Amino acid sequence: MPRPQRTQVQGITHHVFSRCIEKRALLHKKNAARMFIQVMVDTQEKYNFNFIGFQIMHNHFHFIIQTIEGEASISRIIQYIKARYAERYNKLHDRTGPFWNERFKDEVIEFSDNPLDYLMWLLWYLAFNPVRMKFVNDPRDCTYSSIKCYLDETFKSPVKIVRHSFFNSLGSSFAEQVKQFLFYEEAYRKRMAVMF
């Protein structure tokens, strides 16, 4: 059965997910996540798109990427990131063979029933990934995450983060936007308490 074609509409927001081969913790090794961040930065220099959010875990990553009309497709952006990182990692560790487990998965935020709620919830879902895995107690303590960009206007992320227009619509000032955004965190924490 042929694989379904990806949505190639430009100017939309994708939640992208991909795992390391055999779900191994290859992004957890010394300097691995930092090298991955550098590949993300290099990709931003090569292609014109917006990183809305990211979370790098021990064996997978999540990106929220908004493509731009007339610029690179989501497939081209992710293909470049995954290929460059695998190439660098394999060279550094004298390794051969595939690095990634599968074709990346993606969902389009704007195609959901409530895109604003979906994106706000998704940002906290990504941020709480290392909490659920018991790597940290608070998502704000995770190094390889974009959540602080949505909580602290002065935070300098190594990867340029563009806050989505949905986030900006939460209030007329950054302080108002954060206040509304924190309601989503509170709801997420309550849901986690029930689930776990």
Buried (B, 14 or more C-beta within 10 A) or exposed (E): EEEEEBBEEBEBBBBBBBBBBEEBEBBBBEEBBEBBBBBBBBBBEBBEBBBBBBBBBBBBBBBBBBBEEEBBBBBBBBBBBBEBBBEBBBEEEEEEEEBBBEEBEBBBBBEBEEBBEBBBBBBBBBBBBBBEEEEBEEBEEBEBBBBBBBBEEEEEBEBEBBBBEBBEEBBEEBEEBBEEBEEBBEBBEEBBEEEE
